Amino acid sequence: MVVMPTADSDHYAALGVAPDADADEIRAAWRFQLAAFHPDKFRDEEQRGRAEEITKRANAAWQVLGTATDRRRYDHLRETGDEAREQITAARSIPCPSCATPGQVHDVGGEVVELTCPACRIEFAAMVGALCVRRPTLERGGWFKLRYVVGFRSNRGQESIIRFRNFPKELALTQGERFSVVFDPRTSQPVYAVNHAPAVDIAWKVG
């Protein structure tokens, strides 16, 4: 799970390392930040608050840069333009498919990631921050069941088709908008579709 406690600048800048720093340098910089700016070292409230912010940013950076796969994905987003750079700092609210508790997840531009619910600890998959490229169309499946078929695309250009069992009439999957899809850990079927509006994330039950 890639968590973003704060939506702040660049992960490399947060740790004070260059983008081509090796894994050992990144780990050492992270450990230094935690040791140097531990909030318990500061009595002044303003200084303590600043120290807490620095350590949160350092931990957020480490959770991304400390894993090779997440770091490669981050580097790709970091180099693909202004929109992608904005997504790097975006924290998306994703509900648990079991208990519906929301968790803050780093936007990965339409990639599928494995998450853990902060409340019930269930593990599940979610496609986070995908671009809607095909509005819902009805498709008839087996046993006369209907499915709503929607097309999405990741920042890397990979397109995927997802079929929803239910489709609330209030949910408008509009081309060009950003969405996340939460999957049931047992059946891998979609449970929630999350619309990432400018000011709020709205989750709709689709399974």
C-alpha positions, 0 to 999 in steps of 0.5 A: 500500500502506498500511503500519502499522509501529505500532498507535498512536493517531490519525494526525492526533495523530501529526503534531500537526495538526487533522483539518481540516488541508489537504494542505500542513499535513500534509506540513509536519508530517510533514517537521518530525517527520522532521527534529526526531526523526531517530534519528541525532540522539540518543545516548542509547538510550532517547531514540533508541528514542523518536525511532524510534517517533515517526518510524515513527508519522509515516511511517505517518500520512503514508502514509495522510493524504498520499493523498487516497483513503486519507485519505477512507477513514481519515476515514470509518472514524474517524467510524463508531464504536468498532469502526471506530476500533479497525480504524484502528490494526489492522495485518493480516498479508497473504500474497503470492499468489506467494511467501507472504511476509507483509506488514503492511497497514492494515485498511481495513474490507473495501475492496479495495486494491492491495498490493506484496509486500515480498519479490518486489515483485509487485503484487496486490489484497486485500480487507482486513478484511471482515465475513463475512455469509454462510457458505459454500454450494456452487455448481455452475459450468461443466464440473461444477466446484464453488465455495464461495460466501461473502458479505462486507460492508465497513464502508461497507455494501457487500456482495460475493460471493466464490467459492473454488475450494478450501475447507480443512475446517479453515477456518470462515468464521463470520458476524460474523468479520473476514477478508481475501481475497488475489487472484491478480494474473493471474486475479483469483481468490482465493488466500488467505483470512485469518482475523483472530483476536484474537491472530493472523492465519491464512491458508488457501490457497483457490486 
